């Protein structure tokens, strides 16, 4: 890929990398797996970037690729041992920003979210990011109405987990 394309990718990735961190946070339960998933998602985004046609916002496309990567890898292994790939992410010169928060309530919330199904994790995360149901549906490949129904179920499931504590 051209260096122009690489520069564009790096710039837009840096602006939106918190999306990847959020996805990593809800699909992994330790920092090592978080780093592995972050790298794998970055690689998948880079490999797919040449095909990004700009028909949707970059952040919407990024959510879609990142969620698909996380859900696929989550299905492949319960231990979240991610495949090694031959692409060196550091060659893309992307500085990973730390995404840590020591707040007890936030950690507790992430533990509850982590216990949800893959699709419910994605729904709750996008809901917390104030994504409109239309965009949530587009990202997940479902209708807006179906996104609303699934969201209500996910919220109820999360509430029951929190209240069961």
BARO-516793 format. One line per 4 residues: number of its first residue (from 1); their letters; for each residue x, y, z of N, C-alpha, C, O. Coordinates in pm, 1 decimal. Layout:
N
NUM) A) X:Y:Z:X:Y:Z:X:Y:Z:X:Y:Z  ... $
END
This chain:
165
1) XXXX) 84.0:-118.4:0.0:0.0:0.0:0.0:88.1:124.1:0.0:199.5:123.5:52.4  37.3:227.2:-58.1:116.3:348.9:-69.7:135.6:415.8:66.8:58.3:394.9:160.3  240.5:496.1:74.4:265.7:565.9:201.0:158.9:671.4:226.9:131.4:704.5:342.2  97.7:725.3:119.1:-14.0:819.3:134.7:-131.7:752.1:204.6:-192.0:807.6:296.5 $
5) XXXX) -162.3:631.6:158.6:-271.7:555.3:217.7:-238.8:519.5:362.6:-325.3:524.7:450.1  -113.9:483.5:386.3:-70.6:450.2:522.0:-84.9:570.2:615.2:-132.1:556.0:728.0  -44.5:687.3:568.8:-56.0:808.6:650.0:-202.0:840.0:680.7:-235.4:874.5:794.0  -288.7:828.5:581.2:-432.5:853.5:603.0:-488.4:756.1:705.9:-564.3:794.5:794.9 $
9) XXXX) -449.7:629.3:692.6:-496.7:528.0:786.2:-451.1:560.9:927.7:-531.0:558.8:1021.3  -324.5:590.7:942.9:-270.1:620.1:1076.4:-340.8:739.6:1138.1:-376.7:736.7:1255.8  -360.9:844.4:1059.8:-427.5:964.5:1111.9:-568.9:934.6:1159.0:-607.3:972.6:1269.6  -646.4:866.7:1075.5:-786.1:839.8:1111.6:-793.7:733.7:1222.0:-885.0:737.0:1304.6 $
13) XXXX) -700.1:641.3:1223.8:-697.4:541.0:1330.7:-670.0:608.0:1465.0:-737.5:580.0:1564.1  -570.9:696.4:1467.5:-536.6:765.2:1592.8:-656.0:841.4:1648.4:-677.5:842.9:1769.6  -733.4:904.5:1561.6:-850.6:980.7:1604.6:-959.4:891.6:1664.2:-1040.0:937.9:1744.9  -962.1:764.0:1625.0:-1071.9:674.9:1662.6:-1028.5:552.9:1742.6:-1109.9:463.1:1764.3 $
17) XXXX) -904.0:546.2:1787.1:-855.2:423.4:1849.0:-924.8:389.4:1980.9:-917.8:274.9:2025.4  -991.1:485.2:2043.9:-1063.2:453.7:2167.9:-1174.3:351.5:2141.7:-1211.2:275.7:2231.4  -1227.4:349.4:2019.6:-1327.5:248.9:1982.8:-1267.6:109.6:1997.9:-1329.9:20.2:2055.1  -1147.0:91.9:1946.6:-1080.3:-38.3:1954.4:-1052.7:-75.1:2099.1:-1070.4:-190.5:2138.0 $
21) XXXX) -1009.6:21.7:2179.6:-984.1:-6.2:2320.8:-1112.1:-49.4:2392.7:-1109.5:-141.9:2473.9  -1222.5:16.7:2363.4:-1349.1:-21.5:2427.2:-1387.7:-163.5:2390.2:-1429.9:-241.6:2475.5  -1373.4:-196.2:2264.5:-1407.0:-332.0:2220.2:-1314.3:-432.7:2287.6:-1359.7:-537.1:2334.6  -1186.7:-402.5:2292.4:-1091.3:-491.8:2359.7:-1128.0:-508.6:2506.5:-1117.5:-618.0:2562.0 $
25) XXXX) -1170.5:-401.2:2567.7:-1201.8:-405.7:2711.1:-1320.9:-496.3:2740.7:-1322.5:-564.7:2843.0  -1420.8:-497.7:2651.9:-1537.7:-580.9:2681.0:-1524.6:-723.9:2629.3:-1603.4:-810.2:2668.1  -1427.1:-751.0:2542.7:-1409.0:-886.7:2491.8:-1289.6:-958.4:2553.0:-1263.8:-1074.2:2520.0  -1216.1:-891.3:2642.1:-1104.5:-955.6:2711.9:-1113.9:-923.4:2859.8:-1183.1:-830.0:2900.4 $
29) XXXX) -1043.1:-1001.9:2939.9:-1050.2:-976.0:3083.9:-913.3:-958.9:3149.5:-901.8:-966.4:3271.9  -809.2:-936.0:3068.5:-679.1:-901.5:3125.6:-599.6:-819.3:3023.9:-631.6:-817.4:2905.0  -496.7:-752.4:3072.3:-424.0:-658.4:2986.9:-347.8:-726.8:2873.6:-333.7:-669.7:2765.5  -299.8:-845.6:2896.6:-226.8:-916.7:2791.0:-319.2:-950.4:2674.0:-283.5:-929.1:2558.2 $
33) XXXX) -437.5:-1003.0:2704.5:-534.2:-1034.0:2599.5:-584.4:-906.4:2531.7:-610.8:-904.5:2411.5  -597.2:-799.5:2611.6:-638.0:-669.9:2556.4:-537.4:-625.7:2449.1:-576.0:-585.2:2339.4  -409.4:-633.9:2482.1:-304.6:-594.9:2386.9:-306.7:-683.2:2263.0:-292.3:-633.4:2151.4  -324.5:-814.4:2281.3:-330.3:-906.2:2167.6:-448.2:-874.7:2076.0:-434.4:-871.4:1953.8 $
37) XXXX) -563.5:-851.9:2136.8:-682.1:-821.3:2056.0:-667.1:-685.7:1988.7:-706.0:-669.3:1873.0  -611.0:-588.5:2059.9:-587.0:-456.7:1999.9:-500.8:-471.4:1874.9:-529.9:-411.5:1771.3  -396.4:-549.9:1885.0:-307.2:-570.8:1770.5:-380.8:-641.1:1656.5:-367.3:-601.4:1540.8  -457.1:-743.4:1687.4:-528.4:-817.7:1583.8:-631.4:-728.8:1513.2:-644.3:-733.6:1390.8 $
41) XXXX) -703.3:-649.2:1588.9:-801.6:-558.7:1528.5:-730.7:-455.2:1441.9:-776.6:-424.8:1331.8  -619.9:-401.3:1490.5:-543.3:-303.7:1412.3:-498.5:-364.5:1280.3:-506.9:-300.4:1175.5  -451.6:-486.6:1285.6:-407.7:-556.1:1164.3:-524.7:-573.9:1067.7:-511.1:-548.2:948.1  -638.6:-617.4:1119.1:-755.3:-638.1:1032.6:-802.5:-506.0:972.0:-841.6:-501.5:855.4 $
45) XXXX) -798.8:-399.2:1050.6:-836.9:-268.0:997.7:-741.2:-225.2:886.6:-784.3:-175.6:782.5  -612.3:-244.4:908.9:-512.7:-206.2:809.4:-529.4:-288.1:681.9:-524.0:-233.5:571.7  -549.8:-418.9:696.5:-566.6:-505.6:579.8:-692.1:-468.0:500.0:-695.1:-482.6:377.8  -794.0:-420.2:568.9:-921.4:-387.4:505.1:-930.8:-243.3:458.6:-1021.7:-208.8:383.1 $
49) XXXX) -839.3:-159.1:501.7:-852.2:-15.7:479.0:-858.7:22.1:330.7:-933.1:113.0:293.8  -783.2:-45.2:247.1:-784.2:-13.6:103.9:-924.3:-32.8:44.3:-959.4:30.4:-55.3  -1002.9:-120.0:106.0:-1138.8:-145.3:58.3:-1243.9:-54.1:118.7:-1361.1:-61.9:81.7  -1203.5:33.4:212.3:-1298.0:126.8:274.3:-1336.7:230.8:170.4:-1252.4:307.4:123.8 $
53) XXXX) -1465.3:233.3:134.1:-1512.9:319.5:26.0:-1569.9:451.6:76.2:-1606.7:537.0:-4.5  -1577.9:469.7:205.7:-1628.7:595.0:258.2:-1779.8:609.1:247.4:-1832.3:719.9:258.5  -1850.5:498.5:225.9:-1996.8:503.5:217.1:-2060.8:524.7:353.3:-2177.5:562.7:363.0  -1984.3:500.2:457.4:-2028.7:526.7:594.2:-1916.2:604.0:662.0:-1808.0:621.0:605.9 $
57) XXXX) -1943.7:650.3:783.8:-1837.9:717.7:858.5:-1726.9:616.5:887.5:-1752.1:496.6:899.1  -1605.1:666.3:898.8:-1493.5:577.9:931.0:-1519.2:505.7:1062.0:-1491.2:386.4:1073.8  -1572.8:577.8:1161.5:-1595.1:516.9:1293.3:-1696.0:402.1:1284.3:-1682.5:302.3:1355.1  -1796.3:415.5:1198.3:-1894.2:307.6:1179.5:-1826.2:185.7:1118.4:-1845.8:73.1:1164.2 $
61) XXXX) -1746.6:208.9:1015.2:-1673.6:99.8:950.2:-1576.5:36.0:1049.9:-1562.3:-86.2:1053.5  -1509.8:119.3:1130.9:-1413.9:69.9:1229.0:-1483.2:-19.4:1331.5:-1433.3:-127.1:1364.2  -1597.9:25.2:1382.0:-1676.1:-57.1:1474.8:-1705.2:-192.9:1412.0:-1687.3:-296.7:1475.7  -1749.9:-191.5:1287.7:-1789.6:-314.8:1221.0:-1672.6:-412.5:1210.3:-1685.8:-529.2:1247.1 $
65) XXXX) -1559.9:-365.9:1160.7:-1442.1:-452.1:1146.3:-1393.7:-499.3:1283.3:-1364.5:-617.4:1302.1  -1385.5:-406.8:1378.6:-1334.7:-441.4:1511.7:-1426.1:-541.0:1583.1:-1378.3:-637.2:1643.3  -1556.7:-518.2:1576.6:-1650.5:-610.6:1641.9:-1648.2:-747.9:1575.3:-1649.1:-850.4:1643.5  -1645.3:-749.8:1443.1:-1638.4:-878.5:1373.1:-1512.0:-954.6:1411.1:-1516.3:-1075.9:1431.9 $
69) XXXX) -1400.7:-884.7:1420.1:-1274.5:-947.9:1458.5:-1283.0:-1002.4:1601.0:-1246.1:-1117.0:1626.7  -1331.5:-920.2:1692.3:-1341.0:-962.6:1832.6:-1436.3:-1080.6:1848.7:-1405.6:-1175.9:1920.4  -1551.5:-1074.8:1782.7:-1648.8:-1183.1:1796.4:-1598.3:-1311.8:1732.6:-1619.4:-1420.4:1786.5  -1531.9:-1300.1:1618.0:-1477.9:-1418.9:1551.7:-1371.7:-1485.2:1638.2:-1372.6:-1607.0:1656.2 $
73) XXXX) -1280.7:-1405.3:1691.4:-1175.8:-1462.5:1775.7:-1232.4:-1516.5:1905.9:-1183.4:-1616.8:1957.9  -1334.2:-1451.8:1958.7:-1397.2:-1497.4:2082.0:-1462.6:-1633.7:2061.5:-1459.7:-1718.5:2150.6  -1521.0:-1654.2:1944.9:-1584.5:-1782.7:1915.0:-1481.6:-1893.1:1896.7:-1506.7:-2008.6:1931.0  -1364.3:-1856.9:1842.0:-1262.6:-1957.4:1812.5:-1201.9:-2018.6:1937.2:-1164.4:-2135.8:1937.7 $
77) XXXX) -1192.2:-1939.4:2042.9:-1129.3:-1990.3:2163.6:-1188.0:-1926.6:2287.8:-1210.2:-1805.6:2291.6  -1212.4:-2004.5:2385.7:-1265.8:-1952.8:2512.2:-1156.4:-1883.9:2592.4:-1185.6:-1796.5:2674.0  -1032.1:-1921.3:2570.7:-921.0:-1864.9:2646.4:-867.9:-1736.8:2584.2:-777.4:-1674.8:2639.9  -921.5:-1696.0:2471.2:-878.6:-1574.2:2402.3:-730.3:-1575.5:2368.5:-660.9:-1475.3:2385.9 $
81) XXXX) -681.9:-1690.0:2319.8:-544.0:-1695.4:2274.3:-547.7:-1664.8:2125.1:-592.3:-1746.8:2044.9  -500.7:-1546.9:2089.2:-514.2:-1498.4:1953.8:-400.0:-1546.3:1866.6:-288.1:-1567.6:1913.2  -431.1:-1563.0:1738.0:-333.2:-1609.0:1642.0:-223.6:-1505.4:1622.3:-248.2:-1384.8:1626.1  -103.9:-1554.1:1601.5:6.0:-1466.3:1566.3:-0.3:-1442.8:1415.3:-31.8:-1534.1:1339.0 $
85) XXXX) 29.5:-1321.6:1373.5:28.5:-1289.7:1231.6:163.2:-1231.6:1193.0:241.4:-1190.2:1278.7  189.5:-1229.1:1063.3:319.3:-1186.2:1014.2:331.6:-1035.8:993.0:437.1:-988.9:950.2  227.4:-959.2:1021.7:234.0:-814.8:1004.5:286.8:-752.9:1132.4:242.8:-787.3:1242.1  380.6:-662.1:1118.0:437.8:-593.3:1232.9:362.5:-462.0:1252.3:383.8:-366.8:1177.3 $
89) XXXX) 274.9:-456.3:1352.1:192.9:-338.3:1375.8:279.8:-217.4:1407.0:244.2:-105.3:1370.7  391.3:-237.5:1472.7:476.3:-123.4:1507.2:528.1:-53.8:1382.3:562.9:64.1:1387.8  534.0:-124.8:1269.2:578.9:-60.2:1145.5:478.6:43.7:1097.1:512.7:129.7:1015.9  355.5:36.5:1146.2:255.9:137.3:1109.6:273.6:265.4:1189.4:208.8:366.2:1161.4 $
93) XXXX) 361.3:261.3:1288.4:394.8:379.0:1370.3:272.7:436.4:1441.5:253.1:557.9:1445.1  192.1:349.1:1497.3:75.9:392.9:1574.8:110.7:377.1:1721.0:141.4:267.1:1767.1  106.0:485.9:1792.9:134.4:482.6:1935.5:5.4:445.8:2007.6:-95.1:515.9:1995.3  7.8:338.0:2081.3:-110.9:294.3:2154.7:-129.2:381.7:2277.2:-38.9:396.4:2359.6 $
97) XXXX) -247.0:439.0:2287.4:-279.4:518.7:2404.5:-331.3:426.7:2513.0:-400.6:329.0:2484.7  -298.6:457.4:2634.9:-345.9:378.7:2747.5:-494.7:401.0:2767.8:-545.1:512.4:2753.2  -563.1:294.3:2801.3:-706.7:304.8:2827.9:-734.3:237.7:2961.2:-796.8:131.8:2967.8  -687.8:299.7:3064.5:-704.2:244.9:3198.6:-791.3:336.8:3281.9:-787.3:458.9:3266.3 $
101) XXXX) -868.6:278.8:3368.8:-947.8:356.6:3463.3:-957.6:273.5:3589.5:-1002.1:158.8:3586.0  -916.6:330.4:3699.3:-914.0:256.4:3824.4:-1043.6:266.2:3903.5:-1052.6:213.7:4014.5  -1143.3:332.6:3847.8:-1269.4:347.4:3918.8:-1335.0:212.9:3945.1:-1356.5:134.3:3852.8  -1366.6:186.6:4071.0:-1424.2:58.5:4109.7:-1555.5:30.8:4037.4:-1576.7:-79.4:3986.8 $
105) XXXX) -1643.3:130.0:4032.5:-1774.1:110.5:3968.9:-1759.2:79.9:3821.2:-1832.0:-3.9:3767.9  -1666.2:146.2:3754.0:-1644.8:121.5:3611.8:-1592.3:-20.2:3589.6:-1637.3:-89.8:3498.6  -1498.1:-62.4:3672.0:-1446.0:-198.6:3659.1:-1556.1:-301.7:3682.4:-1564.6:-402.5:3612.3  -1639.0:-274.9:3780.8:-1749.6:-365.2:3811.0:-1846.7:-372.0:3692.2:-1894.4:-479.7:3656.4 $
109) XXXX) -1875.3:-256.1:3631.8:-1964.6:-252.7:3516.3:-1905.6:-332.7:3400.9:-1976.9:-409.1:3335.8  -1776.3:-316.0:3375.1:-1712.3:-391.5:3267.7:-1716.0:-542.0:3295.4:-1728.1:-620.9:3201.6  -1706.0:-582.9:3420.6:-1715.7:-725.3:3453.7:-1853.7:-778.9:3417.8:-1866.1:-889.0:3364.2  -1956.3:-701.5:3447.2:-2091.7:-744.0:3412.2:-2109.6:-747.8:3260.9:-2169.4:-841.5:3207.9 $
113) XXXX) -2058.7:-648.0:3191.8:-2069.1:-645.1:3045.5:-1993.1:-762.9:2986.4:-2040.1:-825.9:2891.6  -1875.6:-793.2:3041.7:-1794.1:-905.2:2992.9:-1870.5:-1037.3:2999.8:-1845.9:-1127.0:2919.2  -1962.3:-1050.2:3094.7:-2035.8:-1176.6:3110.1:-2152.2:-1189.5:3011.4:-2216.2:-1294.5:3006.4  -2180.7:-1086.7:2933.9:-2289.0:-1092.4:2835.4:-2245.2:-1169.0:2710.4:-2127.2:-1199.8:2693.7 $
117) XXXX) -2340.2:-1198.9:2624.1:-2307.4:-1263.7:2496.8:-2233.0:-1163.9:2407.8:-2235.0:-1043.6:2433.9  -2168.4:-1213.4:2304.2:-2091.9:-1126.8:2214.8:-2177.5:-1014.7:2156.5:-2134.8:-899.3:2154.8  -2295.2:-1046.1:2109.7:-2381.7:-945.4:2048.3:-2430.8:-845.6:2152.5:-2440.7:-726.3:2123.9  -2461.7:-893.3:2273.2:-2506.4:-802.5:2379.5:-2393.9:-708.1:2421.1:-2419.1:-591.1:2450.0 $
121) XXXX) -2271.1:-757.1:2424.5:-2156.5:-670.9:2455.5:-2149.2:-557.1:2354.1:-2134.1:-440.5:2390.6  -2160.1:-592.5:2227.2:-2151.8:-491.9:2121.4:-2264.7:-390.2:2133.6:-2242.3:-269.8:2121.2  -2384.7:-438.5:2157.7:-2499.5:-349.4:2170.3:-2482.4:-251.2:2286.3:-2502.6:-130.9:2269.9  -2445.3:-302.6:2402.6:-2429.2:-217.7:2520.5:-2318.3:-115.3:2497.5:-2333.5:1.3:2533.7 $
125) XXXX) -2207.8:-157.7:2438.0:-2097.5:-66.3:2413.8:-2140.8:48.1:2321.5:-2110.9:164.4:2348.6  -2209.9:15.7:2214.6:-2253.2:120.2:2121.7:-2359.8:209.6:2185.3:-2365.2:329.5:2158.0  -2443.3:151.6:2269.1:-2543.2:230.2:2342.2:-2474.5:330.6:2433.6:-2514.1:447.0:2440.1  -2371.4:285.1:2504.1:-2296.6:373.6:2593.3:-2220.3:481.0:2515.4:-2186.5:585.8:2570.5 $
129) XXXX) -2193.5:455.0:2388.9:-2128.6:553.4:2302.0:-2230.6:644.5:2232.9:-2195.5:724.2:2145.8  -2357.1:631.3:2273.2:-2465.6:714.2:2217.3:-2483.1:698.6:2066.6:-2518.2:794.1:1997.3  -2458.4:578.1:2016.5:-2481.6:552.1:1875.2:-2631.6:544.2:1850.4:-2703.3:482.8:1929.3  -2680.6:604.9:1742.5:-2822.7:591.7:1710.0:-2854.0:448.1:1666.7:-2767.1:378.0:1614.9 $
133) XXXX) -2976.2:405.8:1688.0:-3014.6:267.7:1654.8:-2993.8:236.6:1506.9:-2963.0:122.8:1471.5  -3010.0:334.7:1421.8:-2987.6:315.0:1277.9:-2842.4:273.7:1254.7:-2815.4:178.5:1181.4  -2749.3:345.8:1317.3:-2607.6:314.0:1300.8:-2572.9:180.6:1365.7:-2493.8:104.1:1310.5  -2630.5:151.8:1481.2:-2607.9:22.5:1546.4:-2652.6:-90.3:1453.9:-2582.2:-189.8:1436.9 $
137) XXXX) -2769.3:-73.3:1395.1:-2819.1:-173.1:1300.5:-2725.9:-189.1:1181.7:-2697.7:-301.2:1139.4  -2677.7:-77.3:1127.3:-2585.3:-83.4:1013.4:-2457.5:-157.6:1049.4:-2408.8:-239.9:971.9  -2403.9:-128.6:1166.3:-2280.0:-192.4:1210.0:-2298.6:-342.6:1226.8:-2212.2:-421.4:1188.4  -2412.4:-381.8:1284.8:-2436.3:-524.0:1313.0:-2505.4:-597.4:1198.6:-2521.4:-719.3:1203.8 $
141) XXXX) -2546.1:-524.1:1095.7:-2611.8:-587.5:981.6:-2755.2:-630.2:1011.0:-2802.9:-730.7:958.3  -2824.0:-552.7:1096.1:-2963.4:-581.7:1129.5:-3045.2:-454.1:1110.0:-2989.1:-346.1:1091.5  -3175.7:-466.7:1114.3:-3260.5:-349.1:1097.9:-3256.5:-262.8:1223.3:-3217.3:-308.5:1330.7  -3297.4:-138.7:1208.0:-3304.6:-47.4:1321.3:-3400.1:-101.1:1427.8:-3370.3:-95.6:1547.1 $
145) XXXX) -3515.4:-153.1:1384.0:-3612.5:-209.5:1477.6:-3557.6:-328.7:1553.2:-3579.6:-342.4:1673.6  -3485.9:-415.1:1482.4:-3425.2:-531.8:1545.5:-3318.2:-487.6:1645.5:-3302.2:-548.2:1751.4  -3245.2:-381.2:1610.6:-3144.1:-329.0:1702.9:-3210.1:-280.6:1831.9:-3157.0:-302.4:1940.8  -3325.4:-215.1:1820.0:-3396.9:-167.2:1938.8:-3441.8:-284.0:2027.9:-3427.0:-280.2:2150.1 $
149) XXXX) -3496.5:-386.8:1964.2:-3545.3:-503.8:2038.9:-3428.6:-572.6:2110.1:-3436.5:-603.1:2229.1  -3320.2:-596.6:2035.8:-3203.9:-662.5:2094.6:-3142.7:-577.6:2206.1:-3093.2:-630.5:2305.6  -3146.8:-445.4:2188.2:-3092.0:-356.0:2290.1:-3172.0:-366.6:2418.9:-3113.9:-373.1:2527.3  -3304.1:-368.4:2408.8:-3386.8:-382.0:2529.1:-3356.7:-512.4:2601.1:-3347.4:-515.1:2723.8 $
153) XXXX) -3341.6:-619.0:2526.5:-3308.1:-748.4:2587.6:-3171.3:-743.0:2654.6:-3153.7:-793.9:2765.3  -3074.7:-681.3:2587.0:-2939.0:-671.5:2642.7:-2939.1:-587.9:2770.4:-2875.3:-624.9:2868.9  -3010.2:-475.5:2768.9:-3017.3:-390.8:2888.4:-3083.8:-465.4:3003.9:-3038.5:-457.5:3118.1  -3191.5:-538.0:2973.4:-3258.3:-615.3:3079.1:-3167.3:-723.6:3134.4:-3164.2:-746.6:3255.3 $
157) XXXX) -3093.6:-789.7:3047.3:-3000.2:-893.7:3090.4:-2890.7:-832.2:3178.9:-2855.2:-888.6:3282.4  -2837.9:-717.2:3137.8:-2734.8:-650.0:3217.0:-2790.1:-606.4:3352.8:-2723.7:-623.0:3455.2  -2910.7:-551.3:3353.7:-2973.2:-510.0:3479.8:-2989.8:-628.7:3574.4:-2964.6:-617.5:3694.4  -3032.2:-742.4:3519.3:-3051.6:-859.3:3605.0:-2917.5:-908.4:3662.5:-2912.6:-954.8:3776.4 $
161) XXXX) -2811.6:-898.7:3586.1:-2678.8:-938.3:3636.9:-2633.6:-843.0:3747.3:-2578.3:-886.4:3848.4  -2656.8:-715.9:3728.3:-2617.6:-615.3:3827.9:-2699.6:-632.7:3955.5:-2645.2:-626.5:4065.8  -2829.8:-654.4:3940.9:-2917.6:-668.9:4056.8:-2898.4:-801.7:4129.2:-2930.6:-812.2:4247.5  -2846.4:-903.1:4060.4:-2824.2:-1033.7:4121.7:-2705.1:-1031.6:4215.5:-2687.3:-1122.8:4296.2 $
165) X) -2624.8:-928.9:4205.1:-2502.4:-917.5:4284.7:-2529.1:-904.7:4430.4:-2435.4:-894.3:4509.6 $
END
